Amino acid sequence: MAGPDSITTAQLSRRIGLPDAPIIIDVRDDEDYASDPRSVPTAIRRDYRSVADWAPSFAGKTTIVTCQRGLKLSQGVAAWLRQAGAGAESLEGGHEAWVADKGLLVRNEALPAGGQDGRTVWVTRARPKIDRIACPWLIRRFIDRDAVFLYVAQSEVPAVAERFGATPFDIDGVFWSHRGDACTFDVMLQEFGLSSEVLARLATIVRGADTNRLDLAPQAAGLLAASLGFSRMYRDDLQQLDATMSLYDSFYRWCRDAVAESHNWPNSGPRES
């Protein structure tokens, strides 16, 4: 059981990937980080030595702080964040406990360089349907919660990527795109090292909907239908992305928590006399 102002790895795992997930701050020192440059999904690195400078920017926000073993660095930073007005807990056992308990980890070396404000910037074709919504959902929920997405004319994607320092995805001839039978969502899971039964289940649904292989999962047809409907409801691609995030949130929760649940009517319970 977690102690005061701390959270266990099991408790944090249940909050990863959710729209209201806490901000995760990794304060491992350079030596510890170099020994394992993976991190808890969406974690941002901060230098514990300058916590007095950056703590006020988290006022009013919910945070989880992790260091190598969950001792002085994370507990000290969490305490400083609390006095600066943030909600802050430290991760019990830190990074070592997260790895030992097989928590989901992100390969940070695969992450494109961030812009001037640290956020990653991505660019793809306008009028998204499946992959160009699923990938932004994955990035914001598991990689970079503040990532920026640019939707432009297909012919302009390479030039916009070059001029604005953006990473192109889901177009021909770039790194982050389809490979064989795998769609871009599959590629991102592989490259970022996001290996979990839940995300693999979701990836099958996305792949089936995105590549017209609806036989891969019964839910693929539903995702396709909903995605095409959303694309016709919104002329603005960013409005469509914002609206459709909850669709992928619901599919993720089904993949995680509800695959064994069914529904029928009428209720088979006892009848009232």
C-alpha positions as CSV (number, residue, x, y, z in Angstrom):
1,M,0.0,0.0,0.0
2,A,1.3,3.5,-0.9
3,G,2.5,5.7,1.9
4,P,1.6,9.3,2.4
5,D,2.0,11.4,-0.7
6,S,3.1,8.4,-2.8
7,I,1.6,6.1,-5.4
8,T,2.3,2.5,-6.2
9,T,3.3,1.2,-9.6
10,A,0.0,-0.7,-9.9
11,Q,-2.0,2.4,-9.1
12,L,-0.1,4.5,-11.6
13,S,-0.4,1.8,-14.3
14,R,-4.2,2.1,-14.1
15,R,-4.0,5.8,-14.9
16,I,-1.6,5.6,-17.8
17,G,-3.3,6.3,-21.2
18,L,-6.4,8.0,-19.7
19,P,-7.5,11.5,-20.6
20,D,-7.1,12.7,-17.0
21,A,-3.8,11.0,-16.4
22,P,-1.4,13.0,-14.1
23,I,1.7,14.8,-15.4
24,I,4.6,12.5,-14.8
25,I,8.0,14.2,-14.0
26,D,11.2,12.2,-14.3
27,V,13.9,13.6,-12.1
28,R,16.5,10.9,-12.4
29,D,20.0,12.2,-12.5
30,D,22.0,12.0,-15.7
31,E,23.9,8.9,-14.7
32,D,20.7,6.9,-13.8
33,Y,18.9,8.1,-16.9
34,A,21.9,7.1,-19.1
35,S,21.8,3.6,-17.7
36,D,18.2,3.2,-18.9
37,P,16.9,6.0,-21.2
38,R,13.4,4.7,-21.2
39,S,10.6,6.3,-19.2
40,V,7.1,6.0,-18.0
41,P,4.7,7.0,-20.8
42,T,4.4,10.8,-21.3
43,A,7.0,11.5,-18.6
44,I,8.9,14.8,-19.0
45,R,12.4,15.2,-17.6
46,R,13.3,18.0,-15.2
47,D,16.4,18.8,-13.3
48,Y,15.8,18.3,-9.6
49,R,18.4,20.9,-8.8
50,S,16.4,23.7,-10.4
51,V,13.0,22.7,-9.0
52,A,12.5,26.1,-7.4
53,D,12.6,27.6,-10.9
54,W,10.1,25.3,-12.6
55,A,7.8,24.1,-9.8
56,P,5.5,27.2,-10.0
57,S,4.6,26.2,-13.6
58,F,2.8,23.1,-12.3
59,A,0.6,25.0,-9.8
60,G,-2.9,23.7,-9.8
61,K,-1.9,20.5,-11.7
62,T,-1.7,16.9,-10.7
63,T,1.7,15.4,-10.9
64,I,3.6,12.2,-10.2
65,V,7.4,12.4,-9.6
66,T,9.7,9.5,-10.3
67,C,13.5,9.1,-9.7
68,Q,15.7,6.0,-9.7
69,R,14.5,4.4,-6.4
70,G,11.7,6.7,-5.2
71,L,13.7,8.1,-2.4
72,K,15.2,11.6,-1.8
73,L,15.0,13.0,-5.3
74,S,11.4,12.3,-6.1
75,Q,10.2,12.8,-2.5
76,G,12.0,16.1,-2.2
77,V,10.7,17.4,-5.6
78,A,7.2,16.2,-4.8
79,A,7.3,18.2,-1.6
80,W,8.6,21.2,-3.4
81,L,5.8,21.0,-5.9
82,R,3.2,20.7,-3.2
83,Q,4.4,23.9,-1.6
84,A,4.3,25.6,-5.0
85,G,0.6,24.7,-5.3
86,A,0.7,21.5,-7.3
87,G,-0.8,18.1,-6.4
88,A,2.2,15.9,-6.2
89,E,3.0,12.3,-5.3
90,S,6.2,10.3,-5.6
91,L,6.3,6.9,-7.3
92,E,7.1,4.2,-4.7
93,G,10.3,2.4,-5.6
94,G,10.8,4.8,-8.6
95,H,12.0,3.7,-12.0
96,E,13.5,0.5,-10.7
97,A,10.2,-0.7,-9.3
98,W,8.4,0.4,-12.5
99,V,10.7,-1.8,-14.5
100,A,10.6,-4.7,-12.1
101,D,6.8,-4.6,-12.2
102,K,6.8,-4.6,-16.0
103,G,5.3,-1.2,-16.4
104,L,4.9,0.2,-19.8
105,L,8.0,2.0,-21.0
106,V,8.8,4.4,-23.9
107,R,12.0,4.3,-25.9
108,N,12.9,7.9,-25.8
109,E,15.6,7.6,-28.4
110,A,12.8,7.1,-30.9
111,L,11.2,10.4,-30.0
112,P,11.7,13.2,-32.5
113,A,13.3,16.4,-31.2
114,G,10.9,18.8,-29.7
115,G,10.3,22.4,-30.8
116,Q,11.4,25.6,-29.1
117,D,8.9,24.9,-26.2
118,G,9.8,21.2,-26.0
119,R,6.7,19.9,-27.6
120,T,7.1,17.5,-30.6
121,V,5.6,18.7,-33.9
122,W,4.1,16.3,-36.4
123,V,2.7,16.9,-39.9
124,T,0.5,14.7,-42.1
125,R,-2.2,14.9,-44.8
126,A,-5.4,16.8,-44.3
127,R,-8.8,15.2,-44.0
128,P,-7.8,12.4,-41.6
129,K,-9.8,9.1,-41.3
130,I,-8.1,6.3,-39.2
131,D,-4.3,6.3,-38.8
132,R,-4.0,10.1,-38.9
133,I,-6.3,10.3,-35.8
134,A,-5.2,7.0,-34.1
135,C,-1.5,8.1,-34.2
136,P,-2.1,11.5,-32.6
137,W,-4.2,9.8,-29.9
138,L,-1.4,7.4,-29.2
139,I,1.2,10.2,-29.1
140,R,-0.8,12.4,-26.8
141,R,-1.8,9.6,-24.4
142,F,1.5,7.7,-24.2
143,I,4.3,9.8,-25.7
144,D,4.0,13.5,-25.6
145,R,0.8,14.9,-24.0
146,D,1.4,18.3,-25.5
147,A,2.3,17.3,-29.0
148,V,1.3,19.6,-31.9
149,F,-0.3,18.2,-35.1
150,L,-0.4,20.0,-38.4
151,Y,-2.8,18.8,-41.2
152,V,-1.8,20.2,-44.6
153,A,-2.3,19.3,-48.3
154,Q,-0.7,16.0,-49.2
155,S,1.7,17.6,-51.7
156,E,3.0,20.0,-49.1
157,V,3.7,17.6,-46.2
158,P,7.5,17.3,-47.0
159,A,8.0,21.0,-47.4
160,V,6.1,21.9,-44.3
161,A,8.1,19.3,-42.4
162,E,11.3,20.8,-43.5
163,R,10.4,24.5,-43.0
164,F,8.7,24.1,-39.6
165,G,10.8,21.3,-38.1
166,A,7.9,18.9,-38.0
167,T,8.0,15.1,-38.3
168,P,6.0,13.7,-41.2
169,F,3.8,10.7,-40.7
170,D,1.4,8.4,-42.5
171,I,2.6,9.4,-46.0
172,D,4.6,7.5,-48.5
173,G,8.4,7.4,-48.2
174,V,8.8,8.5,-44.6
175,F,10.0,6.7,-41.5
176,W,6.7,6.9,-39.6
177,S,4.4,5.2,-42.1
178,H,3.0,1.9,-43.2
179,R,5.4,-1.0,-43.5
180,G,4.2,-4.1,-45.2
181,D,0.9,-5.2,-43.6
182,A,1.5,-2.9,-40.6
183,C,-0.1,0.5,-40.5
184,T,1.5,3.6,-39.0
185,F,-0.1,3.0,-35.6
186,D,1.6,-0.4,-35.5
187,V,4.9,1.1,-36.5
188,M,4.7,3.7,-33.7
189,L,4.0,1.0,-31.1
190,Q,7.0,-1.0,-32.3
191,E,9.5,2.0,-32.6
192,F,8.5,3.4,-29.2
193,G,8.6,0.0,-27.5
194,L,5.1,0.2,-26.3
195,S,4.5,-3.5,-25.9
196,S,1.3,-4.5,-24.1
197,E,-1.6,-6.8,-24.7
198,V,-4.1,-3.9,-24.5
199,L,-2.4,-1.8,-27.1
200,A,-1.8,-4.8,-29.3
201,R,-5.5,-5.5,-29.2
202,L,-6.3,-1.9,-30.1
203,A,-3.7,-2.0,-32.9
204,T,-5.5,-4.9,-34.5
205,I,-8.7,-3.0,-34.6
206,V,-7.0,0.1,-36.0
207,R,-5.2,-1.9,-38.6
208,G,-8.3,-3.6,-39.7
209,A,-10.2,-0.3,-40.1
210,D,-7.3,1.5,-41.8
211,T,-6.4,-1.2,-44.3
212,N,-9.9,-2.5,-45.1
213,R,-9.2,-5.8,-43.4
214,L,-12.4,-5.8,-41.4
215,D,-12.0,-9.6,-40.8
216,L,-9.1,-8.9,-38.3
217,A,-11.5,-7.9,-35.5
218,P,-15.2,-7.5,-35.3
219,Q,-14.7,-4.0,-33.8
220,A,-12.8,-2.8,-36.9
221,A,-16.0,-2.2,-38.9
222,G,-17.4,-0.1,-36.0
223,L,-14.2,2.0,-35.8
224,L,-14.3,2.6,-39.6
225,A,-18.0,3.6,-39.6
226,A,-17.5,6.0,-36.6
227,S,-14.3,7.5,-38.2
228,L,-16.0,8.1,-41.5
229,G,-18.9,9.7,-39.7
230,F,-16.7,12.0,-37.7
231,S,-14.8,13.0,-40.9
232,R,-18.1,14.2,-42.4
233,M,-19.2,16.0,-39.2
234,Y,-16.1,18.3,-39.1
235,R,-14.6,20.4,-41.8
236,D,-11.8,21.5,-39.5
237,D,-9.3,18.7,-39.0
238,L,-8.2,19.8,-35.5
239,Q,-11.8,20.0,-34.3
240,Q,-12.2,16.5,-35.7
241,L,-9.1,15.3,-33.8
242,D,-10.3,16.9,-30.5
243,A,-13.8,15.3,-30.9
244,T,-12.5,11.9,-31.9
245,M,-10.0,11.5,-29.0
246,S,-12.8,10.3,-26.9
247,L,-13.7,7.6,-29.4
248,Y,-10.2,6.1,-29.1
249,D,-10.3,6.6,-25.3
250,S,-13.5,4.4,-25.3
251,F,-11.9,1.7,-27.6
252,Y,-8.8,1.7,-25.3
253,R,-10.9,1.2,-22.2
254,W,-12.8,-1.6,-23.9
255,C,-9.5,-3.2,-24.9
256,R,-8.3,-2.9,-21.3
257,D,-11.4,-3.5,-19.2
258,A,-14.4,-4.8,-21.1
259,V,-13.5,-7.5,-23.7
260,A,-15.2,-10.2,-21.6
261,E,-18.4,-8.2,-21.1
262,S,-21.4,-8.7,-23.2
263,H,-24.8,-7.0,-23.4
264,N,-28.3,-8.3,-24.3
265,W,-31.9,-7.4,-23.8
266,P,-34.2,-8.3,-22.2
267,N,-32.4,-8.7,-18.9
268,S,-32.0,-12.3,-18.0
269,G,-32.4,-11.6,-14.3
270,P,-35.3,-12.6,-12.2
271,R,-38.7,-11.2,-13.2
272,E,-40.7,-9.0,-10.9
273,S,-43.9,-10.6,-9.6
